């Protein structure tokens, strides 16, 4: 008897995922994180460690506790245009920022957002040598697609791009859509500058506690997709092995099936 296998589940059999990404590490991250934590939203914060302890940026001593439960990622040491600096300075800007952040949070920092959204093929292709596994652009797709290349990760939209209407569209997606991902980016200082903190509060409240949605950081999204792609099937499709370090879920005859790390299961 044949079984039908498909790949349309996030962790715990959830159909959709939401991730947030905020840049620069200014003091307004404190208020944004309070809102995220209130509604169970998870985000990635791309920080310029060379600016810590100066106005209006966060301080080194608060980094570990402030961003606990979220992800800290590279945004370069001082926020230059990375395509306009010598190669030695590029190495310094990325590696020193990564080194500083890792010393503060106590885990490997593997992600990044391009300062000013500035990148080219040369920069993109060099990131792996710096230990960077994904990097976000500022080019909105207005879609809910998973990226083809995580080093050129285009978000769905900026929070000023009709994000509430986009959320309504996301919530109304049909079940046959394959693993839709809603990715919102911005800067926390924009809410202060534009006096519209109510926008992100309303968004998080509307987006929160949806049983069909996985709330995840950027690195969690990437790790899960890579783990899903790493599954090993037998030639006849009757067996599957998960060589990754995390559990994944697949659909077998339209029902979610969990495959634990290192587990081999028979599907027939």
Secondary structure as the mmCIF struct_conf table of DSSP 4:
data_model
#
loop_
_struct_conf.conf_type_id
_struct_conf.id
_struct_conf.beg_label_comp_id
_struct_conf.beg_label_asym_id
_struct_conf.beg_label_seq_id
_struct_conf.end_label_comp_id
_struct_conf.end_label_asym_id
_struct_conf.end_label_seq_id
STRN STRN1 UNK A 5 UNK A 6
HELX_RH_3T_P HELX_RH_3T_P1 UNK A 11 UNK A 13
BEND BEND1 UNK A 15 UNK A 15
STRN STRN2 UNK A 16 UNK A 24
STRN STRN3 UNK A 26 UNK A 26
TURN_TY1_P TURN_TY1_P1 UNK A 27 UNK A 28
HELX_RH_AL_P HELX_RH_AL_P1 UNK A 29 UNK A 39
TURN_TY1_P TURN_TY1_P2 UNK A 40 UNK A 40
STRN STRN4 UNK A 43 UNK A 47
HELX_RH_3T_P HELX_RH_3T_P2 UNK A 49 UNK A 51
TURN_TY1_P TURN_TY1_P3 UNK A 52 UNK A 53
BEND BEND2 UNK A 54 UNK A 54
TURN_TY1_P TURN_TY1_P4 UNK A 55 UNK A 56
STRN STRN5 UNK A 57 UNK A 57
HELX_LH_PP_P HELX_LH_PP_P1 UNK A 58 UNK A 59
HELX_RH_3T_P HELX_RH_3T_P3 UNK A 60 UNK A 62
HELX_RH_AL_P HELX_RH_AL_P2 UNK A 63 UNK A 66
TURN_TY1_P TURN_TY1_P5 UNK A 67 UNK A 69
BEND BEND3 UNK A 70 UNK A 70
STRN STRN6 UNK A 71 UNK A 74
BEND BEND4 UNK A 77 UNK A 78
HELX_RH_3T_P HELX_RH_3T_P4 UNK A 82 UNK A 84
BEND BEND5 UNK A 85 UNK A 85
HELX_RH_AL_P HELX_RH_AL_P3 UNK A 87 UNK A 105
BEND BEND6 UNK A 106 UNK A 107
STRN STRN7 UNK A 111 UNK A 113
HELX_RH_3T_P HELX_RH_3T_P5 UNK A 115 UNK A 117
HELX_RH_AL_P HELX_RH_AL_P4 UNK A 121 UNK A 126
HELX_RH_3T_P HELX_RH_3T_P6 UNK A 127 UNK A 130
TURN_TY1_P TURN_TY1_P6 UNK A 131 UNK A 131
STRN STRN8 UNK A 134 UNK A 136
BEND BEND7 UNK A 138 UNK A 138
BEND BEND8 UNK A 143 UNK A 143
HELX_LH_PP_P HELX_LH_PP_P2 UNK A 145 UNK A 147
BEND BEND9 UNK A 148 UNK A 148
HELX_RH_3T_P HELX_RH_3T_P7 UNK A 150 UNK A 152
STRN STRN9 UNK A 153 UNK A 153
BEND BEND10 UNK A 156 UNK A 156
STRN STRN10 UNK A 157 UNK A 158
TURN_TY1_P TURN_TY1_P7 UNK A 159 UNK A 162
HELX_RH_AL_P HELX_RH_AL_P5 UNK A 163 UNK A 171
TURN_TY1_P TURN_TY1_P8 UNK A 172 UNK A 172
TURN_TY1_P TURN_TY1_P9 UNK A 175 UNK A 176
BEND BEND11 UNK A 177 UNK A 177
BEND BEND12 UNK A 179 UNK A 179
STRN STRN11 UNK A 181 UNK A 186
HELX_RH_AL_P HELX_RH_AL_P6 UNK A 188 UNK A 193
TURN_TY1_P TURN_TY1_P10 UNK A 194 UNK A 195
HELX_RH_AL_P HELX_RH_AL_P7 UNK A 197 UNK A 207
TURN_TY1_P TURN_TY1_P11 UNK A 208 UNK A 209
TURN_TY1_P TURN_TY1_P12 UNK A 211 UNK A 212
STRN STRN12 UNK A 213 UNK A 215
HELX_RH_AL_P HELX_RH_AL_P8 UNK A 218 UNK A 229
TURN_TY1_P TURN_TY1_P13 UNK A 230 UNK A 230
STRN STRN13 UNK A 232 UNK A 233
TURN_TY1_P TURN_TY1_P14 UNK A 235 UNK A 236
BEND BEND13 UNK A 237 UNK A 238
STRN STRN14 UNK A 239 UNK A 241
BEND BEND14 UNK A 244 UNK A 246
STRN STRN15 UNK A 248 UNK A 252
TURN_TY1_P TURN_TY1_P15 UNK A 253 UNK A 254
STRN STRN16 UNK A 255 UNK A 259
TURN_TY1_P TURN_TY1_P16 UNK A 261 UNK A 262
STRN STRN17 UNK A 264 UNK A 266
#
